[in-house]
Amino acid sequence: MKIFIGADHRGFEDKKLIVDYLKSLGHEVVDLGDNRLNPNDDFPLYATKVAEQVLMTPGSRGILLCGSGQGMVMAANRFKGIRASICSDSADAHSSRNDDDANVLCLSADKLNWPNMEAIISVWLNTDFAGAPRFIRRIEELDKLGG
């Protein structure tokens, strides 16, 4: 799978671990930055880069990291067709994929340690969308929001 990843300064170090982990699983990983630690960077830049690439690349997914994960999830969800979810445990990861067909995973670099992130990512990558009619209907309703 092709996975786009981005992080601001608060998620910068964890991003390196995630890139290595994803590559070890055989995924094609595209790191959209930042490429250097910049304490003055802004999360919307990376959320935009990842969201745009996910939308342009069928079958791909994205992963975003910032301090709380909240800024990234808010920014990514501004893009029609992006279903970004902030996950704090494996149950969140499962439901975000199974029920909502999330295509972008947002993680909190401040609240999660590496073993937690690895578990969340593993579940998120290995859970298929259930495709139940009620789930499809809800996604279609989401796509109609905001004009």
Order of alpha helices (4+ residues) and beta strands (2+ residues): beta-alpha-beta-alpha-beta-alpha-beta-alpha-beta-alpha-alpha
